[in-house]
Amino acid sequence: MDAKKLKGYAELIVRVGAAVQPGQDVVVCAELDQPSFVELVVEECYKAGAAQVRVEWSHQALQLLNVKYQSVEKLGTMAEWERQKMLHRAETLPAMIYIESADPNGLDGMDQEKWGKSVQMRWKVIKPIRDSMDNKYQWVIAAVPGKAWAKKVFPGIPEDDAVEKLWEAILYTSRADGDGIAAWREHNANLKRRCEYLNSLELRSLHYSSSNGTDFTVQLIPEAQFLAGSEKTLGAGVEFNPNIPSEEVFTSPMKGKAEGIVYSTRPLSYRGVMIENFSIRFENGKVTEVHAEKNEDALKTMVAMDEGSAMLGECALVPYDSPIRNSEIMFYNTLFDENAACHLALGEGFTGCIKDYDKYTIEQCREMGINSSMIHEDFMIGSQDLDIVGTCENGEKVAIFKEGNWAF
């Protein structure tokens, strides 16, 4: 891949994604796949004025071994040094950069029940610390090609060619194959205009329907708003972009107010396994039934992680005619696939979706209807014939999506 393009992509991640500030610490989390690119990101952080940049490496094969050989009690124990590290981050609020490249099938065979129980145990320590950091720091998720991931996306060609093609796809869909910073400035402005119109409608519910069987209604929070693209931190007001790429306009719906059934239109990568061709039924706001042709056990584990994991935390609107969908590439990665289709998310909602959320505590936002959970998992339901009809505060019906695309 062209070195100039990679440098531009690294700059986009640091300057537009994480919006690293002078004197700020940065933590970069990455797999072992593209160390040279991670070096570029670290250098761009320092050029942006970062005081210190730390890189935390991960490797799926090691996670498999840990889950296989450690007891649930050991996996679920939060060591004191780990807790202190999280507390330090809550105090210093470093910018967080997550570089994804993992194999979509890299954790096949992992004991999902064992891993799920250990996460539940650790969450008791993590949750209050995470809540104390809510909306206060910048973070961004972006991607680079891993060899196994590239071969999954582009099978049947040499590994090096697959990696190169995945680089090209990532840069194109991330608007980073030219002047990425200028492209994102324009893109954010377009997304904001969509939000302004949707917020003017005072929507109170959305009804989804598609020929694949999706027939689903979700209630919205009166105090909530639609967001898209860039966000701002509480206090300092630093503008950052948490997802690169991003095509969605989203909101957090009313906790526990959803009815009907939805069918997936793309596979879901969850904890290193692919859940394929699945459906989820909601009754009285909660998941009551799930089915999947592949890895149904992982789906059942996901919706049973805690009380909030069986309820919705996000409704995201993405037109079928989007750059990622038009690329005709199945990425097998939620960061990309969620931006190719309308999607929902089970689990944690976004307190930032409450209007004037800076005036409320996190507890007050949740009392208004924002869901709380240890998970936030997006799954894609958008299709070429998906219709979405909104009901406004005054009872008026408004077409939001028609045949897979914006109706306005």
C-alpha positions in Angstrom: 0.0 0.0 0.0 1.2 3.5 -0.9 3.1 5.0 2.1 1.6 8.4 1.6 -2.0 7.0 1.8 -1.1 5.1 5.0 0.4 8.2 6.6 -2.8 10.1 5.7 -5.0 7.4 7.2 -2.9 7.5 10.4 -3.3 11.2 10.6 -7.1 10.9 10.0 -7.4 8.5 12.9 -5.4 10.7 15.2 -6.6 14.2 14.2 -10.2 13.5 13.3 -11.0 10.2 15.0 -9.3 10.5 18.4 -8.7 14.3 18.1 -5.6 14.0 20.3 -5.0 17.1 22.3 -1.6 18.7 23.2 -0.4 17.3 26.5 -2.8 14.4 26.5 -1.9 10.8 27.0 -2.9 8.2 24.4 -3.5 4.5 24.6 -3.4 2.5 21.3 -4.9 -1.0 21.4 -4.0 -3.3 18.5 -3.6 -6.9 17.3 -0.1 -8.0 16.1 -1.0 -7.7 12.4 0.2 -4.3 11.3 3.0 -3.1 13.6 4.4 -0.7 11.1 1.1 1.1 10.8 0.8 1.3 14.6 4.2 3.0 14.5 2.7 5.6 12.1 -0.3 6.1 14.4 2.0 6.6 17.4 4.2 9.1 15.6 1.1 11.1 14.5 -0.1 11.2 18.1 3.2 12.8 19.1 3.0 15.2 16.2 -0.4 16.2 17.6 1.2 17.0 20.9 0.6 13.8 22.9 2.5 13.7 26.1 2.8 9.9 26.2 1.6 7.1 23.9 1.3 3.5 25.2 0.5 0.5 23.0 -1.4 -2.5 24.3 -1.1 -5.6 22.1 -3.5 -8.5 22.0 -3.6 -11.8 20.2 -6.6 -14.1 19.7 -4.6 -17.3 20.1 -3.6 -16.3 23.6 -7.1 -15.5 24.5 -8.2 -19.0 23.4 -5.5 -20.5 25.6 -6.4 -18.5 28.6 -10.1 -19.4 28.3 -9.3 -23.1 27.7 -6.9 -23.5 30.7 -7.9 -21.0 33.3 -10.7 -21.6 35.7 -13.8 -19.4 35.5 -12.8 -17.9 38.9 -9.3 -16.9 37.7 -10.6 -15.5 34.4 -13.3 -13.5 36.3 -10.9 -12.1 38.9 -10.0 -8.4 38.4 -6.5 -8.1 39.8 -5.8 -5.0 41.9 -3.3 -3.7 39.4 -5.9 -4.0 36.6 -8.4 -2.0 38.7 -5.8 0.6 39.5 -5.0 1.0 35.8 -8.6 1.6 35.0 -8.9 4.1 37.9 -5.9 5.9 36.6 -7.5 6.1 33.1 -10.7 7.4 34.7 -8.6 10.1 36.4 -6.3 11.1 33.5 -8.8 10.4 30.6 -6.3 9.5 27.8 -7.5 9.3 24.2 -8.2 5.7 23.3 -7.4 4.4 19.8 -8.6 0.9 18.9 -7.1 -0.6 15.7 -9.1 -3.7 14.6 -7.7 -6.5 12.5 -8.8 -9.7 14.1 -9.7 -12.9 12.4 -13.6 -13.1 12.3 -13.3 -16.8 13.1 -10.3 -16.5 15.4 -12.1 -17.6 18.5 -14.0 -20.5 17.0 -14.2 -23.3 19.6 -14.0 -21.0 22.6 -16.2 -22.0 25.5 -18.8 -19.2 25.2 -20.5 -20.0 28.5 -17.2 -20.0 30.4 -16.1 -16.8 28.9 -19.4 -15.1 29.5 -19.4 -16.0 33.2 -15.9 -14.5 33.6 -17.0 -11.3 31.9 -20.0 -11.0 34.2 -17.7 -11.4 37.2 -15.3 -8.7 36.0 -18.1 -6.3 35.1 -18.9 -5.8 38.7 -15.6 -4.0 39.1 -15.5 -2.4 35.7 -19.0 -0.9 35.5 -18.7 1.9 38.1 -15.3 3.0 36.7 -16.7 3.0 33.1 -19.7 5.0 34.2 -17.5 7.6 35.8 -15.7 8.1 32.4 -18.9 8.3 30.3 -18.7 10.9 27.6 -15.6 12.5 29.1 -12.9 11.3 26.8 -12.2 10.8 23.1 -12.0 7.4 21.5 -12.0 5.9 18.0 -12.2 2.5 16.4 -10.6 2.1 13.0 -9.2 -1.0 11.1 -6.2 -2.4 9.3 -5.9 -5.7 7.5 -5.0 -8.9 9.3 -3.9 -11.8 7.1 -6.6 -14.1 8.3 -9.3 -11.4 8.0 -8.1 -10.5 4.5 -8.3 -14.2 3.4 -11.8 -14.4 4.8 -13.0 -11.3 2.8 -11.0 -12.2 -0.4 -10.7 -16.0 -0.5 -9.0 -17.8 -3.4 -6.2 -15.3 -4.0 -2.7 -15.1 -2.6 -2.4 -13.8 0.9 -0.4 -10.7 0.0 -2.9 -9.8 -2.7 -5.8 -10.3 -0.2 -4.2 -7.9 2.3 -3.6 -5.3 -0.4 -7.2 -5.5 -1.5 -8.5 -5.2 2.0 -6.3 -2.1 2.5 -7.9 -0.6 -0.6 -11.4 -1.4 0.7 -10.7 0.0 4.2 -9.2 3.3 2.9 -12.1 3.7 0.3 -14.9 3.1 2.7 -13.2 5.2 5.4 -13.0 8.1 3.0 -9.2 8.0 3.5 -8.0 7.3 -0.1 -7.7 11.1 -0.8 -7.8 14.1 1.5 -9.4 12.2 4.4 -9.6 15.2 6.7 -11.5 17.4 4.2 -13.7 14.5 3.2 -14.7 13.9 6.8 -15.5 17.6 7.3 -18.0 17.4 4.5 -19.3 14.0 5.5 -20.0 15.2 9.1 -21.9 18.2 7.8 -24.1 16.0 5.7 -24.8 13.7 8.6 -25.7 16.6 10.9 -28.3 17.8 8.4 -30.0 14.4 8.5 -30.0 14.6 12.3 -31.5 18.1 12.3 -34.5 17.0 10.1 -35.1 13.8 12.1 -35.0 15.7 15.4 -37.5 18.3 14.1 -40.1 15.5 13.6 -40.4 14.7 17.3 -40.6 11.0 16.6 -42.0 8.7 19.3 -41.7 5.3 17.5 -40.3 3.5 14.5 -41.9 0.6 12.7 -39.7 -1.6 10.5 -41.0 -4.0 7.9 -39.3 -6.1 5.2 -40.2 -9.0 2.9 -37.8 -11.2 4.8 -40.2 -11.3 7.7 -39.0 -8.3 9.8 -42.0 -6.7 11.5 -40.9 -4.7 14.4 -41.9 -1.6 16.4 -39.7 0.3 18.9 -40.6 3.2 21.1 -38.3 6.3 21.3 -37.4 8.4 24.3 -39.1 11.9 24.2 -36.0 13.6 25.5 -33.7 11.8 23.1 -32.2 13.0 19.8 -30.6 11.5 16.7 -26.8 11.8 16.5 -24.3 11.0 13.7 -20.6 11.4 12.9 -18.7 13.5 15.3 -19.4 13.9 19.0 -18.1 16.2 21.8 -16.6 15.4 25.2 -18.2 16.7 28.3 -16.4 19.6 29.9 -13.6 20.2 27.4 -16.0 20.0 24.4 -13.4 18.2 22.2 -14.9 17.1 18.9 -14.0 13.6 17.8 -15.2 10.8 15.6 -15.6 7.5 17.4 -16.1 5.3 14.3 -14.0 5.3 11.1 -15.9 4.6 8.9 -19.4 5.7 9.8 -22.5 6.1 7.7 -25.1 5.9 10.5 -27.6 8.3 12.0 -28.6 6.8 15.4 -30.4 7.2 18.6 -31.0 5.2 21.8 -34.6 3.9 22.1 -36.8 3.6 25.2 -35.5 0.7 27.3 -37.9 -2.2 27.4 -40.3 -0.9 24.7 -40.0 -3.1 21.6 -42.3 -5.6 20.0 -42.0 -8.0 17.0 -39.4 -9.9 15.1 -36.3 -8.9 13.1 -34.2 -11.0 10.7 -30.5 -10.5 10.2 -29.2 -9.5 6.7 -25.5 -9.8 7.5 -23.5 -12.1 9.7 -22.6 -10.9 13.2 -19.0 -11.3 14.4 -19.3 -11.8 18.2 -16.2 -12.6 20.3 -14.4 -14.1 17.4 -17.2 -16.3 16.1 -19.6 -15.7 13.2 -23.4 -15.8 14.0 -25.2 -16.3 10.7 -28.8 -16.2 9.4 -30.5 -15.4 12.7 -33.7 -13.9 14.0 -34.6 -12.2 17.3 -38.1 -11.8 18.7 -39.0 -9.1 21.2 -42.0 -9.2 23.6 -42.6 -6.5 26.2 -39.3 -4.9 25.3 -37.1 -7.9 25.8 -35.7 -10.7 23.7 -37.8 -13.8 24.2 -36.6 -16.0 21.3 -33.5 -16.3 19.1 -32.6 -18.6 16.3 -29.5 -18.9 14.2 -28.3 -21.3 11.5 -24.7 -21.0 12.8 -23.4 -20.4 16.4 -26.8 -20.0 18.0 -25.2 -20.8 21.4 -23.1 -17.6 21.1 -26.2 -15.6 20.3 -28.0 -17.1 23.4 -25.0 -16.3 25.6 -25.0 -12.7 24.3 -28.6 -11.9 25.1 -28.2 -13.5 28.6 -25.2 -11.6 29.8 -27.2 -9.3 32.1 -30.7 -7.9 32.3 -29.9 -5.1 29.8 -28.4 -7.4 27.2 -31.9 -8.6 26.2 -33.0 -5.0 25.5 -32.1 -2.5 22.9 -29.5 0.3 23.3 -29.4 1.7 19.7 -31.4 2.1 16.6 -29.2 3.1 13.6 -30.3 4.3 10.2 -28.0 3.5 7.3 -29.2 3.7 3.6 -28.8 0.6 1.4 -27.2 2.9 -1.1 -24.1 3.5 1.1 -20.4 3.3 0.1 -19.8 0.1 2.1 -22.9 -1.7 0.7 -22.1 -0.4 -2.8 -18.6 -1.9 -2.5 -20.3 -5.3 -2.6 -17.8 -6.5 0.0 -18.9 -8.5 3.0 -16.3 -7.5 5.6 -17.3 -9.9 8.4 -16.5 -7.1 10.7 -19.2 -5.1 12.6 -17.4 -1.8 12.2 -17.9 -2.0 8.5 -20.9 -4.2 8.0 -23.0 -2.1 10.4 -22.4 0.8 8.1 -23.7 -1.1 5.1 -27.2 -1.5 6.6 -29.7 -0.3 9.1 -29.0 -2.0 12.4 -30.0 -2.4 16.0 -27.8 -2.9 19.0 -28.5 -5.0 22.1 -27.2 -3.7 25.4 -25.8 -0.4 26.5 -27.5 2.8 25.3 -25.8 6.2 24.7 -26.4 8.8 27.4 -25.2 11.4 24.8 -28.4 10.7 22.9 -30.4 12.7 25.6 -30.8 16.3 24.7 -28.7 18.5 26.9 -27.2 15.4 28.5 -24.5 17.4 30.1 -27.2 18.7 32.5 -28.0 15.3 33.8 -26.3 12.5 35.7 -25.9 9.1 34.1 -28.5 7.8 36.5 -31.0 10.4 35.4 -30.4 9.5 31.7 -31.1 5.9 32.5 -34.3 6.9 34.3 -35.4 8.6 31.1 -35.0 5.3 29.3 -31.3 4.8 28.3 -30.5 1.1 28.6 -27.6 -0.1 30.8 -25.6 -3.3 30.0 -22.1 -4.8 29.9 -22.5 -5.4 26.2 -23.3 -3.3 23.1 -23.6 -5.5 20.1 -24.8 -4.2 16.7 -26.6 -6.5 14.3 -27.7 -5.7 10.8 -31.3 -5.8 9.6 -31.3 -3.4 6.6 -32.3 -4.8 3.2 -33.2 -3.5 -0.2 -36.9 -3.4 0.6 -36.8 -2.3 4.2 -39.4 0.3 5.0 -39.4 2.4 8.2 -42.3 4.5 9.3 -42.1 6.9 12.2 -44.9 8.1 14.4 -44.6 11.7 15.6 -45.6 13.2 18.9 -48.8 14.5 17.3 -49.7 11.1 15.9 -48.6 11.9 12.3 -47.0 9.0 10.3 -43.8 9.9 8.4 -41.9 7.8 6.0 -38.3 7.6 7.2 -37.0 4.8 4.9 -38.6 3.5 1.7 -37.2 0.4 -0.1 -34.0 0.5 1.8 -33.1 4.2 1.5 -33.9 7.5 3.0 -37.5 8.6 2.1 -36.5 12.3 2.3 
